[in-house]
Amino acid sequence: MKNELREFLAEGLKHYKKASYVMTEFFTNTQNELQGILKKRKDWGSVFKPKETKVVKSTKYWDKYPLINAQIEGSIEGKSAIIKIAIDWLKPESGYPVYDVWLEKGPDSVYEKIGAYKKRGRFELTKDSIGLVFDPNPENFDLERDFNLLIDEFVRII
């Protein structure tokens, strides 16, 4: 076991700088893509009224909790609301990510609507019942297409 660890570390020392750069670039570019999806979106339905898109917020140590997210602030029923979208690699056992959309902050009446949601196609309720999860096709990842489908469904229920 010690020899295997030593070999692993020795190999890592040779490639860490490049691997770190690749991870950072992937994270930054993925954040930008998610924020762009929210910025470009025009149709938020009749309930959610967006304010300006805010700076991307993500978990600080995403290598330990692999999740990248973005948020948009606005209002629902005249009350402050935040909708978040995320790519999450931690939950699925497949190693592929799932896509999430949820209400981070909003009126109780909307949480009740979300909680009453029944699975429809590839969309299902999150475990905490505050949003939806979408299982993308790993043979055809398309962030903009898939997140717009997910947000469409979410807007439909709120």
N, C-alpha and C positions, 0 to 999 in steps of 0.2 A: 504494500500500500504506500509506503514512504517513497519508494522508487517511482511509482506512478504519479504521485503528487509532485515530486521533484521534476519529472519530465514535463508535466502539465505546466508548472510554474516557469520552467526554462523556456518552453515554447511560448507561453504568454508574454514573457519579457521581450521576446523578439517581435511580437505583433501587437502589443498593447496600445502603442501610440496610434497606429492606423485604426485599430478596432474602436478606440475611444473617439477618434475623429468621425468614423462612419456612424457610430451610435448618436453622437451629437448632431450631425447633419440630418440624420433620419428624423430625430426628435423635432428639431427646429422646423424642418420642411413639412412634417406632418402637422405640427401645430398651426403653421401658416395655412395649410390646406383646410383644416377644420374651421379656422377663423374666417377664411374666404367663403366657405359655404354659408356661414351665418351672415356675413356682410352682403353677399349677393342675393340672398333669399328675399323675395318680395311678398310672397303669400304666407301670412301668419294667421289667416282666418280672421274671424270677426271678434274673437275674444282677447287674444294677446296683441298688445300694442307695443312694438319694440321701440326702445330708445336707441341711442348709438351703440354700436358693437364695442364691447370693452376689450381690454387686453386679455390675451389667452391666459388662462390659469390652468396649471397642471400640477400633478404631484411632483414634489421636489426631487425625490429619488426614484425616478421612474424605472430604473433598472431593477429595483427591488420590488416595486409594485408597478408592473408595466401597464400604465394607463395614460393616455394623452387626451386632454379635453379642451373644450372651448365653451364660452358662455355668451349669452346675450341677455341684457337687462331690458325690462319693459314694465308693463302693467297689465293686470287682469282685474276687471271689475273695479278699476280705479285704485287698486292696491299694487304695491311694488312686487315684481315677479322676476325670477331668473330661470331661464331654460338653458340646460347644459347638454352638450353632445360629447360622446367619448368613444375612443377605441380602447377596448379592454382585453388584454391577453391573459389575465390571471384566472378568470372564472372557467373558461373552457378547458376541458381535458385534452382536446385535439391539438392544442398548441397554436391554433389559429385564433384570431381575435373575434369578439362579438362587438357590435355597435350598439350604443345606448343613447337614449334621449330621455331626460327627466326634468321634472319641475323641482328646482332647487329651493325655490321660495315662491309662495303664492297663496291665494285664499283657500280655505278649507274646502269650499264647494268644488273647486277644481280637483283637489286630491280625491274627493269622493267619486267624481266622474272617472278619474284614472283608475282608481281601485276597483271599479265595476267592470273594467275591460275584460273581455274574453278573447283568448287566443284567436288570431285570424291569420292564416297562411304562415309566413315566416316571422310574424310579429307576435311577441308575447309580453306579458306584464313582468316588470322587474320583481325581484324577490321582496323588495321593500314596498312595492305597489305605488311607486311615485313616478313611474315612467315605463318605457318600452325597451325591449331588447330585440335586436335583429341579428340573425345568424347569416352573414354574407356567404356567397359562394366562393370558396377558396380557389376555384379555377378562373374566377373572373372578378377580381377586386376592382371596384370603381367607387372611390370615396364619395364623389359628388352625387352620382346617381343613387347610390345606396342610402346615403344620409338624407337626400331629398325625399326618397320613398319613406324612410323612417319618420322624418319630420312631418310629412304629409299625413301619415297615419296618426301621429301624436296630435297634430292640430285638429284633425277630424274628431278626436275624442274629447278634447278640452273645449 
